[in-house]
Amino acid sequence: MHEIDDKVDRLARLAASRGLGGILLNTQPSFAWLTGGRSNQIDGSRETGSGSLLVGAAGQRFVVANNIEMPRLQEEALTGLGFTPCEYAWTREQENPGTAVATARQAVCGEIGCDAPLAGGTLIDSAVIAARALLTPPEVDRYRALGRDLGAIIGEVCRGIVPHLTEIEIAQRVAAAVSCIGARAIVTLVAADDRMARFRHPAPTSKPWRAQVMVVVCAQRHGLVAALSRIIVNGAIPADLERRTAATASVFAALIAGTRAGATGADLFGAAAKAYAAAGFPSEETRHHQGGATGYRSREWIAHPASRETVQARQAFAWNPSITGTKVEETTLVTDAGFEVITASPAWPAIPVGVNGTTLSAPGILAL
């Protein structure tokens, strides 16, 4: 409950600072964040959920939902968390799309800020994302566990990827393995052979792999998302691929070194651009984004030249620098001690790179 109380307090202070009566959270990422990993999801094709959480400027907490969803939300999704029900008839919702916001407004006697476009509400999604950026100690523990499990299971899957499997077959193996750790693969990309150099976001196809393959996964558990990428080759590692991957690892190290509390997304984009040039691959930063903060979305924000978002003292990042034909990606935590890679795969080939006076093992290439 301390975690929930802390988050309620953040939202109450945000509402008061904006002169709002309360803040209504309707998206699945925000619902999971406020409840410590619970879900309001029914339709996985939508970001919005089956009910909303309302936090008033004075710290009141309510669940706002129609009469179809309220019983399940109270008895299963929100049990023990102290949210007072504000229920309305589902037919009213069909007649008036602004019913949820109107119900929330009556509960707190004031205007409503929302994390999604809802009729009658004021959209403050960027402020909500900022409010949830600082990880609580329980979230850090959940993140470490997710990263450890994901790194281990994807390492196992990749060691079993025999040549001639198709990209779709590999993606199916990844999704099944991720489900075995109680998580869900929300992004699965697979690139075989020439597709590694042709596409930065390779959706799986029926193409079989023969010489090399890249696997990219974003997995979600308790609302939190961790990401990683792995490269596998059949036989000896091509010298050019090895050289490019080592150069990409140096950019990854530069991003990790720059990810300190107070740094902006623009600062980090600049660090990546400088590192690409130093590695002999100038302008690669213009060909694909470098990643950024993660949390309750695969990326809460992405570093770019005009980015004003700032790194928090405890926050998760998924940096994914890429040089044409290769990529390096892990999920890391910013902590009081500096940085912590949480998705490393046990016994995976490593590329040692220096970061702030220490040595980081970036993921290398697995030769079968």
Secondary structure as GFF3:
##gff-version 3
##sequence-region A 1 368
A	DSSP	alpha_helix	2	17	.	.	.	ID=ss1
A	DSSP	beta_strand	22	27	.	.	.	ID=ss2
A	DSSP	alpha_helix	28	35	.	.	.	ID=ss3
A	DSSP	beta_strand	48	56	.	.	.	ID=ss4
A	DSSP	beta_strand	61	66	.	.	.	ID=ss5
A	DSSP	alpha_helix	70	72	.	.	.	ID=ss6
A	DSSP	pi_helix	73	77	.	.	.	ID=ss7
A	DSSP	beta_strand	84	88	.	.	.	ID=ss8
A	DSSP	alpha_helix	90	95	.	.	.	ID=ss9
A	DSSP	alpha_helix	99	108	.	.	.	ID=ss10
A	DSSP	beta_strand	112	114	.	.	.	ID=ss11
A	DSSP	beta_strand	122	123	.	.	.	ID=ss12
A	DSSP	alpha_helix	125	131	.	.	.	ID=ss13
A	DSSP	alpha_helix	137	159	.	.	.	ID=ss14
A	DSSP	alpha_helix	167	180	.	.	.	ID=ss15
A	DSSP	beta_strand	184	192	.	.	.	ID=ss16
A	DSSP	alpha_helix	195	198	.	.	.	ID=ss17
A	DSSP	beta_strand	212	221	.	.	.	ID=ss18
A	DSSP	beta_strand	224	233	.	.	.	ID=ss19
A	DSSP	alpha_helix	239	258	.	.	.	ID=ss20
A	DSSP	alpha_helix	265	278	.	.	.	ID=ss21
A	DSSP	three_ten_helix	284	286	.	.	.	ID=ss22
A	DSSP	beta_strand	291	294	.	.	.	ID=ss23
A	DSSP	beta_strand	301	302	.	.	.	ID=ss24
A	DSSP	beta_strand	315	319	.	.	.	ID=ss25
A	DSSP	beta_strand	322	323	.	.	.	ID=ss26
A	DSSP	beta_strand	326	327	.	.	.	ID=ss27
A	DSSP	beta_strand	330	335	.	.	.	ID=ss28
A	DSSP	beta_strand	338	341	.	.	.	ID=ss29
A	DSSP	beta_strand	350	355	.	.	.	ID=ss30
A	DSSP	beta_strand	358	363	.	.	.	ID=ss31
A	DSSP	beta_strand	365	367	.	.	.	ID=ss32
###
